[in-house]
Amino acid sequence: MNKYIEKNKYLVELGNQIRDVRNHKGWTQDMLADAVGIDRAYLSGIERGVRNVTFLSLVKIAEQLECDIASFTINIPINKERITNPKTR
């Protein structure tokens, strides 16, 4: 497994969950980033697990997607299959 992914597996899973909810709601990254007031590149980094999102940004994302933060943390701590095979949804 990639050392970066292993080291940041929780951020990767959090990002996967945010992306899943966003896609389920039919939002693009641009739409969500604009609604939350963050840069689209920053949102992309959150979804890829390369950015450690602040709690307040996480709250704003959840508010815009009309869900609670718990929906982003369903598999944390970790769904190992999803980390080793990111295409698994």
N, CA, C and O atoms as a CHARMM CRD file, in Angstrom:
* protein
*
  356
    1    1 MET  N      0.84200  -1.17800   0.00000 PROA 1      0.00000
    2    1 MET  CA     0.00000   0.00000   0.00000 PROA 1      0.00000
    3    1 MET  C      0.88900   1.24300   0.00000 PROA 1      0.00000
    4    1 MET  O      1.94000   1.26700   0.64100 PROA 1      0.00000
    5    2 ASN  N      0.46500   2.25100  -0.71000 PROA 2      0.00000
    6    2 ASN  CA     1.15900   3.51800  -0.77400 PROA 2      0.00000
    7    2 ASN  C      1.31800   4.07700   0.63900 PROA 2      0.00000
    8    2 ASN  O      0.34200   4.14600   1.38500 PROA 2      0.00000
    9    3 LYS  N      2.54600   4.48300   1.01900 PROA 3      0.00000
   10    3 LYS  CA     2.80000   4.99600   2.36600 PROA 3      0.00000
   11    3 LYS  C      1.97400   6.23900   2.66300 PROA 3      0.00000
   12    3 LYS  O      1.53300   6.43200   3.79600 PROA 3      0.00000
   13    4 TYR  N      1.76300   7.07800   1.66400 PROA 4      0.00000
   14    4 TYR  CA     0.96100   8.28400   1.87000 PROA 4      0.00000
   15    4 TYR  C     -0.46900   7.90600   2.24200 PROA 4      0.00000
   16    4 TYR  O     -1.04100   8.46300   3.17900 PROA 4      0.00000
   17    5 ILE  N     -1.04100   6.95500   1.50300 PROA 5      0.00000
   18    5 ILE  CA    -2.40900   6.53200   1.78900 PROA 5      0.00000
   19    5 ILE  C     -2.48100   5.86900   3.15500 PROA 5      0.00000
   20    5 ILE  O     -3.42000   6.11700   3.91200 PROA 5      0.00000
   21    6 GLU  N     -1.50800   5.03400   3.48200 PROA 6      0.00000
   22    6 GLU  CA    -1.50000   4.38000   4.79200 PROA 6      0.00000
   23    6 GLU  C     -1.43300   5.41200   5.91300 PROA 6      0.00000
   24    6 GLU  O     -2.14400   5.29300   6.91000 PROA 6      0.00000
   25    7 LYS  N     -0.59400   6.41100   5.75600 PROA 7      0.00000
   26    7 LYS  CA    -0.42200   7.42900   6.77800 PROA 7      0.00000
   27    7 LYS  C     -1.68500   8.27300   6.94600 PROA 7      0.00000
   28    7 LYS  O     -2.01200   8.68100   8.06000 PROA 7      0.00000
   29    8 ASN  N     -2.38200   8.53200   5.86800 PROA 8      0.00000
   30    8 ASN  CA    -3.53900   9.42700   5.89200 PROA 8      0.00000
   31    8 ASN  C     -4.84100   8.71300   5.56500 PROA 8      0.00000
   32    8 ASN  O     -5.75900   9.32100   5.01400 PROA 8      0.00000
   33    9 LYS  N     -4.93200   7.43500   5.89800 PROA 9      0.00000
   34    9 LYS  CA    -6.09700   6.64900   5.50300 PROA 9      0.00000
   35    9 LYS  C     -7.39700   7.21000   6.05200 PROA 9      0.00000
   36    9 LYS  O     -8.44100   7.06600   5.41600 PROA 9      0.00000
   37   10 TYR  N     -7.36300   7.83600   7.20300 PROA 10     0.00000
   38   10 TYR  CA    -8.58600   8.40000   7.75700 PROA 10     0.00000
   39   10 TYR  C     -9.02500   9.64300   6.98500 PROA 10     0.00000
   40   10 TYR  O    -10.22000   9.86100   6.78200 PROA 10     0.00000
   41   11 LEU  N     -8.06700  10.45000   6.55800 PROA 11     0.00000
   42   11 LEU  CA    -8.41100  11.60700   5.73200 PROA 11     0.00000
   43   11 LEU  C     -8.93000  11.16300   4.37300 PROA 11     0.00000
   44   11 LEU  O     -9.85500  11.77000   3.83300 PROA 11     0.00000
   45   12 VAL  N     -8.34400  10.11100   3.81800 PROA 12     0.00000
   46   12 VAL  CA    -8.80400   9.56900   2.53800 PROA 12     0.00000
   47   12 VAL  C    -10.24300   9.08000   2.67100 PROA 12     0.00000
   48   12 VAL  O    -11.07600   9.37000   1.81200 PROA 12     0.00000
   49   13 GLU  N    -10.54000   8.35100   3.72300 PROA 13     0.00000
   50   13 GLU  CA   -11.89900   7.84400   3.90700 PROA 13     0.00000
   51   13 GLU  C    -12.88500   8.97800   4.14900 PROA 13     0.00000
   52   13 GLU  O    -13.99800   8.94500   3.62300 PROA 13     0.00000
   53   14 LEU  N    -12.50300   9.97200   4.92900 PROA 14     0.00000
   54   14 LEU  CA   -13.36600  11.13400   5.13600 PROA 14     0.00000
   55   14 LEU  C    -13.66300  11.81000   3.80000 PROA 14     0.00000
   56   14 LEU  O    -14.80900  12.15300   3.51100 PROA 14     0.00000
   57   15 GLY  N    -12.63200  11.99700   2.99900 PROA 15     0.00000
   58   15 GLY  CA   -12.81200  12.60200   1.67300 PROA 15     0.00000
   59   15 GLY  C    -13.71100  11.77300   0.77800 PROA 15     0.00000
   60   15 GLY  O    -14.53900  12.31800   0.04800 PROA 15     0.00000
   61   16 ASN  N    -13.55300  10.44600   0.82900 PROA 16     0.00000
   62   16 ASN  CA   -14.42100   9.56200   0.04200 PROA 16     0.00000
   63   16 ASN  C    -15.87900   9.74000   0.44500 PROA 16     0.00000
   64   16 ASN  O    -16.76400   9.79800  -0.40900 PROA 16     0.00000
   65   17 GLN  N    -16.12100   9.82700   1.74000 PROA 17     0.00000
   66   17 GLN  CA   -17.49700   9.97300   2.22300 PROA 17     0.00000
   67   17 GLN  C    -18.09000  11.31200   1.80400 PROA 17     0.00000
   68   17 GLN  O    -19.24500  11.37000   1.38200 PROA 17     0.00000
   69   18 ILE  N    -17.31900  12.38400   1.91400 PROA 18     0.00000
   70   18 ILE  CA   -17.80300  13.70100   1.47600 PROA 18     0.00000
   71   18 ILE  C    -18.13500  13.66500  -0.00300 PROA 18     0.00000
   72   18 ILE  O    -19.19100  14.14200  -0.41700 PROA 18     0.00000
   73   19 ARG  N    -17.22800  13.09400  -0.81000 PROA 19     0.00000
   74   19 ARG  CA   -17.45700  12.99200  -2.25000 PROA 19     0.00000
   75   19 ARG  C    -18.72100  12.18200  -2.54200 PROA 19     0.00000
   76   19 ARG  O    -19.51700  12.56400  -3.40100 PROA 19     0.00000
   77   20 ASP  N    -18.90800  11.07000  -1.83400 PROA 20     0.00000
   78   20 ASP  CA   -20.08900  10.23600  -2.06200 PROA 20     0.00000
   79   20 ASP  C    -21.37700  10.99600  -1.78400 PROA 20     0.00000
   80   20 ASP  O    -22.32300  10.93000  -2.57000 PROA 20     0.00000
   81   21 VAL  N    -21.41700  11.72000  -0.66500 PROA 21     0.00000
   82   21 VAL  CA   -22.62000  12.49300  -0.33300 PROA 21     0.00000
   83   21 VAL  C    -22.83600  13.59000  -1.37000 PROA 21     0.00000
   84   21 VAL  O    -23.95400  13.80000  -1.84200 PROA 21     0.00000
   85   22 ARG  N    -21.75700  14.28800  -1.72000 PROA 22     0.00000
   86   22 ARG  CA   -21.86400  15.36300  -2.71300 PROA 22     0.00000
   87   22 ARG  C    -22.39600  14.82800  -4.04000 PROA 22     0.00000
   88   22 ARG  O    -23.29600  15.42300  -4.63500 PROA 22     0.00000
   89   23 ASN  N    -21.84500  13.71200  -4.50200 PROA 23     0.00000
   90   23 ASN  CA   -22.30100  13.12100  -5.75600 PROA 23     0.00000
   91   23 ASN  C    -23.74500  12.65100  -5.65900 PROA 23     0.00000
   92   23 ASN  O    -24.52300  12.82600  -6.59700 PROA 23     0.00000
   93   24 HSD  N    -24.10100  12.05700  -4.53100 PROA 24     0.00000
   94   24 HSD  CA   -25.47400  11.59000  -4.33000 PROA 24     0.00000
   95   24 HSD  C    -26.46800  12.74900  -4.40700 PROA 24     0.00000
   96   24 HSD  O    -27.58600  12.58500  -4.89500 PROA 24     0.00000
   97   25 LYS  N    -26.05700  13.90900  -3.92500 PROA 25     0.00000
   98   25 LYS  CA   -26.91800  15.09600  -3.94900 PROA 25     0.00000
   99   25 LYS  C    -26.89400  15.79000  -5.31200 PROA 25     0.00000
  100   25 LYS  O    -27.67200  16.71400  -5.55100 PROA 25     0.00000
  101   26 GLY  N    -26.00200  15.34900  -6.20600 PROA 26     0.00000
  102   26 GLY  CA   -25.92900  15.93500  -7.54300 PROA 26     0.00000
  103   26 GLY  C    -25.16100  17.24600  -7.60800 PROA 26     0.00000
  104   26 GLY  O    -25.35000  18.03100  -8.53700 PROA 26     0.00000
  105   27 TRP  N    -24.30000  17.48800  -6.63400 PROA 27     0.00000
  106   27 TRP  CA   -23.51200  18.71900  -6.60300 PROA 27     0.00000
  107   27 TRP  C    -22.15700  18.49100  -7.26300 PROA 27     0.00000
  108   27 TRP  O    -21.57100  17.41600  -7.13700 PROA 27     0.00000
  109   28 THR  N    -21.66600  19.50000  -7.96200 PROA 28     0.00000
  110   28 THR  CA   -20.28800  19.47500  -8.44900 PROA 28     0.00000
  111   28 THR  C    -19.38200  20.04400  -7.36700 PROA 28     0.00000
  112   28 THR  O    -19.85600  20.65100  -6.40600 PROA 28     0.00000
  113   29 GLN  N    -18.08200  19.84700  -7.52400 PROA 29     0.00000
  114   29 GLN  CA   -17.14000  20.46200  -6.58400 PROA 29     0.00000
  115   29 GLN  C    -17.26000  21.98000  -6.62500 PROA 29     0.00000
  116   29 GLN  O    -17.21300  22.63600  -5.58400 PROA 29     0.00000
  117   30 ASP  N    -17.41400  22.53800  -7.81800 PROA 30     0.00000
  118   30 ASP  CA   -17.54700  23.99400  -7.93000 PROA 30     0.00000
  119   30 ASP  C    -18.77000  24.50100  -7.17600 PROA 30     0.00000
  120   30 ASP  O    -18.68900  25.50600  -6.47100 PROA 30     0.00000
  121   31 MET  N    -19.89300  23.81900  -7.31700 PROA 31     0.00000
  122   31 MET  CA   -21.11800  24.23100  -6.63700 PROA 31     0.00000
  123   31 MET  C    -20.94400  24.20400  -5.12300 PROA 31     0.00000
  124   31 MET  O    -21.30900  25.15700  -4.43400 PROA 31     0.00000
  125   32 LEU  N    -20.38900  23.11400  -4.61200 PROA 32     0.00000
  126   32 LEU  CA   -20.23300  22.98100  -3.17100 PROA 32     0.00000
  127   32 LEU  C    -19.21100  23.97900  -2.63500 PROA 32     0.00000
  128   32 LEU  O    -19.44700  24.61900  -1.61100 PROA 32     0.00000
  129   33 ALA  N    -18.09500  24.11200  -3.31100 PROA 33     0.00000
  130   33 ALA  CA   -17.06500  25.05200  -2.86300 PROA 33     0.00000
  131   33 ALA  C    -17.61800  26.47100  -2.81000 PROA 33     0.00000
  132   33 ALA  O    -17.36200  27.19400  -1.84700 PROA 33     0.00000
  133   34 ASP  N    -18.36800  26.88000  -3.82200 PROA 34     0.00000
  134   34 ASP  CA   -18.97300  28.21400  -3.82700 PROA 34     0.00000
  135   34 ASP  C    -19.94600  28.38300  -2.66900 PROA 34     0.00000
  136   34 ASP  O    -19.93800  29.41300  -1.99500 PROA 34     0.00000
  137   35 ALA  N    -20.78500  27.37900  -2.43400 PROA 35     0.00000
  138   35 ALA  CA   -21.77400  27.45200  -1.36200 PROA 35     0.00000
  139   35 ALA  C    -21.12100  27.51900   0.01700 PROA 35     0.00000
  140   35 ALA  O    -21.61600  28.20500   0.91100 PROA 35     0.00000
  141   36 VAL  N    -20.00800  26.80500   0.18500 PROA 36     0.00000
  142   36 VAL  CA   -19.31800  26.75800   1.47400 PROA 36     0.00000
  143   36 VAL  C    -18.41000  27.97200   1.66900 PROA 36     0.00000
  144   36 VAL  O    -18.13000  28.36900   2.80000 PROA 36     0.00000
  145   37 GLY  N    -17.95200  28.56000   0.55500 PROA 37     0.00000
  146   37 GLY  CA   -17.04600  29.69700   0.63200 PROA 37     0.00000
  147   37 GLY  C    -15.59300  29.29900   0.70100 PROA 37     0.00000
  148   37 GLY  O    -14.77400  29.98400   1.31400 PROA 37     0.00000
  149   38 ILE  N    -15.27000  28.15500   0.05100 PROA 38     0.00000
  150   38 ILE  CA   -13.88300  27.71200  -0.02300 PROA 38     0.00000
  151   38 ILE  C    -13.50100  27.54400  -1.48800 PROA 38     0.00000
  152   38 ILE  O    -14.36500  27.48900  -2.36400 PROA 38     0.00000
  153   39 ASP  N    -12.21900  27.46300  -1.73900 PROA 39     0.00000
  154   39 ASP  CA   -11.72800  27.27300  -3.09800 PROA 39     0.00000
  155   39 ASP  C    -12.00100  25.84100  -3.55600 PROA 39     0.00000
  156   39 ASP  O    -11.92200  24.91100  -2.75300 PROA 39     0.00000
  157   40 ARG  N    -12.32000  25.65800  -4.83000 PROA 40     0.00000
  158   40 ARG  CA   -12.59200  24.33000  -5.35500 PROA 40     0.00000
  159   40 ARG  C    -11.37900  23.42300  -5.21600 PROA 40     0.00000
  160   40 ARG  O    -11.53100  22.22900  -4.95800 PROA 40     0.00000
  161   41 ALA  N    -10.19200  23.96000  -5.38200 PROA 41     0.00000
  162   41 ALA  CA    -8.97000  23.15900  -5.23300 PROA 41     0.00000
  163   41 ALA  C     -8.82100  22.65900  -3.79800 PROA 41     0.00000
  164   41 ALA  O     -8.34800  21.54600  -3.57000 PROA 41     0.00000
  165   42 TYR  N     -9.22000  23.47700  -2.84000 PROA 42     0.00000
  166   42 TYR  CA    -9.17100  23.05900  -1.43700 PROA 42     0.00000
  167   42 TYR  C    -10.16400  21.92700  -1.19900 PROA 42     0.00000
  168   42 TYR  O     -9.83400  20.94500  -0.53500 PROA 42     0.00000
  169   43 LEU  N    -11.38200  22.05400  -1.73500 PROA 43     0.00000
  170   43 LEU  CA   -12.37400  20.98500  -1.61500 PROA 43     0.00000
  171   43 LEU  C    -11.86600  19.70900  -2.26800 PROA 43     0.00000
  172   43 LEU  O    -12.03900  18.61900  -1.72200 PROA 43     0.00000
  173   44 SER  N    -11.24600  19.83600  -3.42200 PROA 44     0.00000
  174   44 SER  CA   -10.67100  18.67100  -4.09500 PROA 44     0.00000
  175   44 SER  C     -9.63300  17.99100  -3.20400 PROA 44     0.00000
  176   44 SER  O     -9.59200  16.76400  -3.11300 PROA 44     0.00000
  177   45 GLY  N     -8.79700  18.79500  -2.54900 PROA 45     0.00000
  178   45 GLY  CA    -7.79300  18.25200  -1.63700 PROA 45     0.00000
  179   45 GLY  C     -8.42100  17.53200  -0.45000 PROA 45     0.00000
  180   45 GLY  O     -7.91000  16.50600  -0.00100 PROA 45     0.00000
  181   46 ILE  N     -9.52700  18.06700   0.05900 PROA 46     0.00000
  182   46 ILE  CA   -10.24600  17.40600   1.15000 PROA 46     0.00000
  183   46 ILE  C    -10.75700  16.05700   0.66200 PROA 46     0.00000
  184   46 ILE  O    -10.58400  15.04200   1.33700 PROA 46     0.00000
  185   47 GLU  N    -11.38100  16.04400  -0.50200 PROA 47     0.00000
  186   47 GLU  CA   -11.95500  14.80700  -1.02800 PROA 47     0.00000
  187   47 GLU  C    -10.89900  13.75800  -1.36500 PROA 47     0.00000
  188   47 GLU  O    -11.18000  12.56100  -1.31200 PROA 47     0.00000
  189   48 ARG  N     -9.70000  14.18800  -1.70600 PROA 48     0.00000
  190   48 ARG  CA    -8.62200  13.24400  -2.00800 PROA 48     0.00000
  191   48 ARG  C     -7.84400  12.83500  -0.77100 PROA 48     0.00000
  192   48 ARG  O     -7.00100  11.93900  -0.83600 PROA 48     0.00000
  193   49 GLY  N     -8.11500  13.47800   0.35400 PROA 49     0.00000
  194   49 GLY  CA    -7.42500  13.13300   1.59400 PROA 49     0.00000
  195   49 GLY  C     -6.06500  13.77300   1.74300 PROA 49     0.00000
  196   49 GLY  O     -5.26500  13.32800   2.56700 PROA 49     0.00000
  197   50 VAL  N     -5.77900  14.80800   0.96600 PROA 50     0.00000
  198   50 VAL  CA    -4.49300  15.49300   1.08100 PROA 50     0.00000
  199   50 VAL  C     -4.59100  16.75700   1.92800 PROA 50     0.00000
  200   50 VAL  O     -3.57500  17.37200   2.25400 PROA 50     0.00000
  201   51 ARG  N     -5.80900  17.14100   2.28300 PROA 51     0.00000
  202   51 ARG  CA    -6.04400  18.29100   3.16300 PROA 51     0.00000
  203   51 ARG  C     -6.73300  17.80500   4.43000 PROA 51     0.00000
  204   51 ARG  O     -7.65400  16.99000   4.37300 PROA 51     0.00000
  205   52 ASN  N     -6.29100  18.29700   5.54900 PROA 52     0.00000
  206   52 ASN  CA    -6.91700  17.98700   6.82600 PROA 52     0.00000
  207   52 ASN  C     -7.93700  19.08500   7.09600 PROA 52     0.00000
  208   52 ASN  O     -7.59400  20.16100   7.58400 PROA 52     0.00000
  209   53 VAL  N     -9.17900  18.80300   6.77700 PROA 53     0.00000
  210   53 VAL  CA   -10.25700  19.79000   6.85000 PROA 53     0.00000
  211   53 VAL  C    -10.48700  20.22700   8.29900 PROA 53     0.00000
  212   53 VAL  O    -10.42900  19.41100   9.21900 PROA 53     0.00000
  213   54 THR  N    -10.74400  21.51200   8.48900 PROA 54     0.00000
  214   54 THR  CA   -11.06900  21.99100   9.83100 PROA 54     0.00000
  215   54 THR  C    -12.48900  21.58000  10.19100 PROA 54     0.00000
  216   54 THR  O    -13.31700  21.32000   9.31800 PROA 54     0.00000
  217   55 PHE  N    -12.75400  21.52400  11.47700 PROA 55     0.00000
  218   55 PHE  CA   -14.07900  21.14800  11.93700 PROA 55     0.00000
  219   55 PHE  C    -15.12800  22.13100  11.42600 PROA 55     0.00000
  220   55 PHE  O    -16.20800  21.71500  11.00700 PROA 55     0.00000
  221   56 LEU  N    -14.82900  23.42100  11.45600 PROA 56     0.00000
  222   56 LEU  CA   -15.80300  24.41300  11.00100 PROA 56     0.00000
  223   56 LEU  C    -16.08900  24.27700   9.50900 PROA 56     0.00000
  224   56 LEU  O    -17.23000  24.45600   9.08200 PROA 56     0.00000
  225   57 SER  N    -15.07700  23.96700   8.71800 PROA 57     0.00000
  226   57 SER  CA   -15.32200  23.73000   7.29000 PROA 57     0.00000
  227   57 SER  C    -16.16200  22.47300   7.10000 PROA 57     0.00000
  228   57 SER  O    -17.02700  22.43200   6.22500 PROA 57     0.00000
  229   58 LEU  N    -15.91900  21.46600   7.89700 PROA 58     0.00000
  230   58 LEU  CA   -16.70400  20.23700   7.82900 PROA 58     0.00000
  231   58 LEU  C    -18.16800  20.52000   8.16500 PROA 58     0.00000
  232   58 LEU  O    -19.07100  19.98300   7.52300 PROA 58     0.00000
  233   59 VAL  N    -18.39800  21.35700   9.16600 PROA 59     0.00000
  234   59 VAL  CA   -19.76600  21.75500   9.52600 PROA 59     0.00000
  235   59 VAL  C    -20.42900  22.48000   8.35000 PROA 59     0.00000
  236   59 VAL  O    -21.58100  22.19600   8.02000 PROA 59     0.00000
  237   60 LYS  N    -19.71700  23.40300   7.72500 PROA 60     0.00000
  238   60 LYS  CA   -20.27400  24.15500   6.59300 PROA 60     0.00000
  239   60 LYS  C    -20.60200  23.22600   5.42000 PROA 60     0.00000
  240   60 LYS  O    -21.63500  23.38300   4.76800 PROA 60     0.00000
  241   61 ILE  N    -19.72600  22.26600   5.15800 PROA 61     0.00000
  242   61 ILE  CA   -19.97600  21.30100   4.07800 PROA 61     0.00000
  243   61 ILE  C    -21.23600  20.50100   4.38700 PROA 61     0.00000
  244   61 ILE  O    -22.09100  20.32300   3.52000 PROA 61     0.00000
  245   62 ALA  N    -21.34900  20.01900   5.62200 PROA 62     0.00000
  246   62 ALA  CA   -22.52900  19.24300   6.02400 PROA 62     0.00000
  247   62 ALA  C    -23.79500  20.08800   5.92300 PROA 62     0.00000
  248   62 ALA  O    -24.83000  19.60300   5.46700 PROA 62     0.00000
  249   63 GLU  N    -23.71800  21.34000   6.34200 PROA 63     0.00000
  250   63 GLU  CA   -24.88500  22.22800   6.24700 PROA 63     0.00000
  251   63 GLU  C    -25.35200  22.37400   4.80300 PROA 63     0.00000
  252   63 GLU  O    -26.54500  22.27100   4.51700 PROA 63     0.00000
  253   64 GLN  N    -24.41400  22.61300   3.90000 PROA 64     0.00000
  254   64 GLN  CA   -24.77800  22.81300   2.50100 PROA 64     0.00000
  255   64 GLN  C    -25.34400  21.54500   1.86600 PROA 64     0.00000
  256   64 GLN  O    -26.23300  21.61500   1.01800 PROA 64     0.00000
  257   65 LEU  N    -24.83000  20.39200   2.27800 PROA 65     0.00000
  258   65 LEU  CA   -25.31000  19.11900   1.73200 PROA 65     0.00000
  259   65 LEU  C    -26.52200  18.57800   2.51100 PROA 65     0.00000
  260   65 LEU  O    -27.03100  17.49400   2.22800 PROA 65     0.00000
  261   66 GLU  N    -26.96100  19.36800   3.49400 PROA 66     0.00000
  262   66 GLU  CA   -28.13500  19.02800   4.30100 PROA 66     0.00000
  263   66 GLU  C    -28.02900  17.63200   4.91800 PROA 66     0.00000
  264   66 GLU  O    -28.93100  16.80300   4.79600 PROA 66     0.00000
  265   67 CYS  N    -26.90500  17.40600   5.57900 PROA 67     0.00000
  266   67 CYS  CA   -26.68000  16.14600   6.28700 PROA 67     0.00000
  267   67 CYS  C    -25.92900  16.46000   7.57200 PROA 67     0.00000
  268   67 CYS  O    -25.52100  17.59900   7.79800 PROA 67     0.00000
  269   68 ASP  N    -25.75200  15.46500   8.39600 PROA 68     0.00000
  270   68 ASP  CA   -24.93200  15.71100   9.57900 PROA 68     0.00000
  271   68 ASP  C    -23.53600  15.15200   9.36000 PROA 68     0.00000
  272   68 ASP  O    -23.30500  14.34800   8.45600 PROA 68     0.00000
  273   69 ILE  N    -22.62800  15.58300  10.18700 PROA 69     0.00000
  274   69 ILE  CA   -21.22300  15.19300  10.04100 PROA 69     0.00000
  275   69 ILE  C    -21.05200  13.68300  10.13500 PROA 69     0.00000
  276   69 ILE  O    -20.14100  13.12600   9.52200 PROA 69     0.00000
  277   70 ALA  N    -21.90500  13.02100  10.88600 PROA 70     0.00000
  278   70 ALA  CA   -21.80500  11.56600  11.04000 PROA 70     0.00000
  279   70 ALA  C    -21.88200  10.84900   9.69900 PROA 70     0.00000
  280   70 ALA  O    -21.30000   9.77500   9.54600 PROA 70     0.00000
  281   71 SER  N    -22.58300  11.41400   8.73000 PROA 71     0.00000
  282   71 SER  CA   -22.67000  10.75100   7.42500 PROA 71     0.00000
  283   71 SER  C    -21.32700  10.73700   6.70100 PROA 71     0.00000
  284   71 SER  O    -21.15400   9.98200   5.74400 PROA 71     0.00000
  285   72 PHE  N    -20.38000  11.55400   7.13800 PROA 72     0.00000
  286   72 PHE  CA   -19.03900  11.56200   6.55100 PROA 72     0.00000
  287   72 PHE  C    -18.09600  10.59500   7.25500 PROA 72     0.00000
  288   72 PHE  O    -16.99500  10.34900   6.76300 PROA 72     0.00000
  289   73 THR  N    -18.49600  10.04800   8.38100 PROA 73     0.00000
  290   73 THR  CA   -17.57900   9.24800   9.18400 PROA 73     0.00000
  291   73 THR  C    -18.05800   7.81000   9.36800 PROA 73     0.00000
  292   73 THR  O    -17.61900   7.12400  10.29200 PROA 73     0.00000
  293   74 ILE  N    -18.94100   7.35900   8.50900 PROA 74     0.00000
  294   74 ILE  CA   -19.53600   6.02700   8.62600 PROA 74     0.00000
  295   74 ILE  C    -18.47000   4.93200   8.70700 PROA 74     0.00000
  296   74 ILE  O    -18.60400   4.01300   9.51500 PROA 74     0.00000
  297   75 ASN  N    -17.44700   5.00300   7.91500 PROA 75     0.00000
  298   75 ASN  CA   -16.42900   3.94700   7.87900 PROA 75     0.00000
  299   75 ASN  C    -15.14900   4.32200   8.61500 PROA 75     0.00000
  300   75 ASN  O    -14.09100   3.76100   8.33100 PROA 75     0.00000
  301   76 ILE  N    -15.22500   5.23500   9.52900 PROA 76     0.00000
  302   76 ILE  CA   -14.04700   5.64900  10.28600 PROA 76     0.00000
  303   76 ILE  C    -14.28800   5.29800  11.74700 PROA 76     0.00000
  304   76 ILE  O    -15.29500   5.73800  12.30200 PROA 76     0.00000
  305   77 PRO  N    -13.41500   4.52600  12.40400 PROA 77     0.00000
  306   77 PRO  CA   -12.18600   4.03300  11.82200 PROA 77     0.00000
  307   77 PRO  C    -12.44700   2.96600  10.76700 PROA 77     0.00000
  308   77 PRO  O    -13.44200   2.26500  10.95400 PROA 77     0.00000
  309   78 ILE  N    -11.86000   2.78500   9.91200 PROA 78     0.00000
  310   78 ILE  CA   -11.57000   2.37700   8.58200 PROA 78     0.00000
  311   78 ILE  C    -12.30200   1.18400   7.98100 PROA 78     0.00000
  312   78 ILE  O    -12.51400   0.16000   8.63100 PROA 78     0.00000
  313   79 ASN  N    -12.66200   1.34300   6.77400 PROA 79     0.00000
  314   79 ASN  CA   -13.13300   0.26100   5.91900 PROA 79     0.00000
  315   79 ASN  C    -11.90700  -0.13100   5.08800 PROA 79     0.00000
  316   79 ASN  O    -11.61600   0.50600   4.07500 PROA 79     0.00000
  317   80 LYS  N    -11.19600  -1.16500   5.50800 PROA 80     0.00000
  318   80 LYS  CA    -9.90700  -1.50900   4.89100 PROA 80     0.00000
  319   80 LYS  C    -10.02200  -1.84100   3.41800 PROA 80     0.00000
  320   80 LYS  O     -9.12800  -1.49300   2.64700 PROA 80     0.00000
  321   81 GLU  N    -11.08600  -2.49900   3.00200 PROA 81     0.00000
  322   81 GLU  CA   -11.26900  -2.82900   1.58000 PROA 81     0.00000
  323   81 GLU  C    -11.30200  -1.56100   0.73500 PROA 81     0.00000
  324   81 GLU  O    -10.70900  -1.52600  -0.34300 PROA 81     0.00000
  325   82 ARG  N    -11.98000  -0.52800   1.20300 PROA 82     0.00000
  326   82 ARG  CA   -12.10700   0.68800   0.42300 PROA 82     0.00000
  327   82 ARG  C    -10.76600   1.42100   0.30200 PROA 82     0.00000
  328   82 ARG  O    -10.49100   2.02500  -0.73400 PROA 82     0.00000
  329   83 ILE  N     -9.93700   1.37700   1.33600 PROA 83     0.00000
  330   83 ILE  CA    -8.63500   2.03200   1.27200 PROA 83     0.00000
  331   83 ILE  C     -7.69500   1.30000   0.32400 PROA 83     0.00000
  332   83 ILE  O     -6.94000   1.93700  -0.41100 PROA 83     0.00000
  333   84 THR  N     -7.73100  -0.03500   0.33100 PROA 84     0.00000
  334   84 THR  CA    -6.83300  -0.77900  -0.55400 PROA 84     0.00000
  335   84 THR  C     -7.35200  -0.78800  -1.98200 PROA 84     0.00000
  336   84 THR  O     -6.57600  -0.98700  -2.91700 PROA 84     0.00000
  337   85 ASN  N     -8.65700  -0.57500  -2.17000 PROA 85     0.00000
  338   85 ASN  CA    -9.25500  -0.53000  -3.49500 PROA 85     0.00000
  339   85 ASN  C    -10.22400   0.64800  -3.55500 PROA 85     0.00000
  340   85 ASN  O    -11.43000   0.45700  -3.39800 PROA 85     0.00000
  341   86 PRO  N     -9.71200   1.88600  -3.78300 PROA 86     0.00000
  342   86 PRO  CA   -10.54900   3.08200  -3.70700 PROA 86     0.00000
  343   86 PRO  C    -11.76300   3.08600  -4.63000 PROA 86     0.00000
  344   86 PRO  O    -12.68400   3.87000  -4.40600 PROA 86     0.00000
  345   87 LYS  N    -11.79900   2.25100  -5.64500 PROA 87     0.00000
  346   87 LYS  CA   -12.94700   2.21100  -6.54800 PROA 87     0.00000
  347   87 LYS  C    -14.14300   1.50000  -5.91000 PROA 87     0.00000
  348   87 LYS  O    -15.26100   1.59000  -6.41900 PROA 87     0.00000
  349   88 THR  N    -13.91400   0.79400  -4.79800 PROA 88     0.00000
  350   88 THR  CA   -14.99000   0.10000  -4.09800 PROA 88     0.00000
  351   88 THR  C    -15.87000   1.13000  -3.42500 PROA 88     0.00000
  352   88 THR  O    -15.38300   1.93000  -2.62600 PROA 88     0.00000
  353   89 ARG  N    -17.12500   1.12500  -3.72400 PROA 89     0.00000
  354   89 ARG  CA   -18.06900   2.06800  -3.12000 PROA 89     0.00000
  355   89 ARG  C    -19.14700   1.32600  -2.42600 PROA 89     0.00000
  356   89 ARG  O    -20.04600   1.93800  -1.85000 PROA 89     0.00000
